[in-house]
Amino acid sequence: MTSGRMSGFRLRARLAIRGRVGSPKLGLFEADSHRVVHIPNCSIHHPLINRVAAIVRRAIAETRLSCYSDHAHLGLLRYLQVVVERSSQTAQVVLVANCETVEPLAPLFALIAERLGSELHSLWFNANCTTANTILGPHFHHWSGPESVVERFAGAAVHYPPGAFGQNNLEIADRIVAHVGDQVPTGARVAEFYAGVGAIGLTLASRVRELWMNEISTESLRGLDMGLAQLEASTRAKCSVLAGAAGAAHAAARDADVVIVDPPRKGLDVALTAYLREHPPQRLVYVSCGLESLRADTRALTAPGKLRLAALHAFNLMPFTEHVETVARFERSAS
């Protein structure tokens, strides 16, 4: 098991905003409820996340803006998302609200920008007027600052727009990316499914023969395009992006020596599993955030006897939880 720091490691947080006018709470929901537990000094957060939350809470109270009520579907402010960029030690800040436009929040945004000052990376508005439990709506309004947080993995610039998925523990994410890279021979043809913004693929691009990257999220594809644009022209020419569901893009694995998959917690798309079990690559590297889905996918992938599980390594990506990130390496079985 690879572990890292146990405090201050979380560089990405989403906090619910609830409470009364003049007395907001920012924190996490109690189990099986919409009651928010205020967490002003969370020890696993990067200190800047706690500072941002305190500034936002005070600004909400001073502007007398209402907080969202799940029961009544009334009130404005629903969530705060904060992402810390390591290189600049600044915060990308997103306010999610129950309104269509940013105008009702303009006084709040002005206060936040003034009080964060040089610690503010960028400021964003996200409209979420649904009654669902989803945190982010599909549309972002850019108030100020750069278009994306930029992180570097093995020298590659990886861009995170505010709606793109990103790991919150980048110390361990660095080690996962390096570990996956160690499984990929120089000069290999590589297909990566569920590529996100390219934290793995972009680090491989300069030393592989060809690279196909598949992703379905619009925001992650936008970040991936930003990362590809920063590659040298000769490296970029080796890369292809396949937008859409992984199962529909399974043909990208046909000519690959190495296939990399990093699916969501539910595991692999059924169509992709079916293709890989019948047409196995020389090597399959599976990055899993769900142990039960990994076990189920392993049984399915190895059942015909064409792939075998060769190695496992666990990473303590989410300390103080029951979850681990597991990297499994499968090899094509000898005929």
LINGIKA-V747786 format. One record per pair of residues at least 24 apart in sequence whose ideal C-beta (glycine too) atoms are under 6 Angstrom apart, sorted by the first residue. I is the first residue (numbers start at 1). J is the second residue. Records with the same first field share a line. If there is no record, write none. Layout:
I->J / J
This chain:
1->314 / 316
2->175 / 315
3->316
4->171 / 172
6->319
7->43
8->46
9->169 / 171
10->44 / 45 / 168
11->46 / 84 / 168 / 170
12->83 / 166 / 168
13->45 / 49 / 82
14->79 / 81 / 135
15->80
16->79
17->67 / 77 / 80
18->67
19->67
21->64 / 66
22->61
24->57 / 60 / 67
26->53 / 57
34->70
46->84
48->84 / 91
49->82
52->82 / 91
55->115
56->80
59->108 / 111 / 112
63->107 / 108
65->108
68->98
73->131
78->128
79->135
83->149
85->121 / 149
90->119 / 121
91->121
92->121 / 122 / 149
93->123
94->124 / 126 / 162
95->125
96->126 / 128
98->129
100->127
102->141
109->143
121->145
122->146
124->162
148->226
153->177 / 199 / 203
154->203
156->202 / 203
157->230
158->197 / 198 / 199 / 202 / 227
159->223 / 226 / 227
160->197 / 223
161->219 / 222 / 223
163->219
164->197 / 219 / 220 / 223
165->196 / 220
169->317
172->315 / 317
176->315
177->203
179->327
180->285
183->285 / 329
184->258
188->257 / 258
189->255 / 256 / 257
190->256 / 258
191->252 / 253 / 256 / 259
192->260
193->246 / 261
194->246 / 262 / 263
196->220
197->223 / 224
198->224 / 227
202->227
205->231 / 235 / 239
206->235
210->238
211->238 / 239
212->240 / 252
213->241
214->242 / 246 / 249
216->244 / 245
246->272
247->271 / 272
250->275
256->281
257->282
258->283
259->284
260->285
261->286
262->287
265->289 / 290
266->293
267->293 / 297
268->297
273->300
277->301 / 304
280->306 / 307 / 332
282->332
283->331
284->330
285->329
286->328
287->327
288->326
289->325
294->326
305->333
306->333
308->333
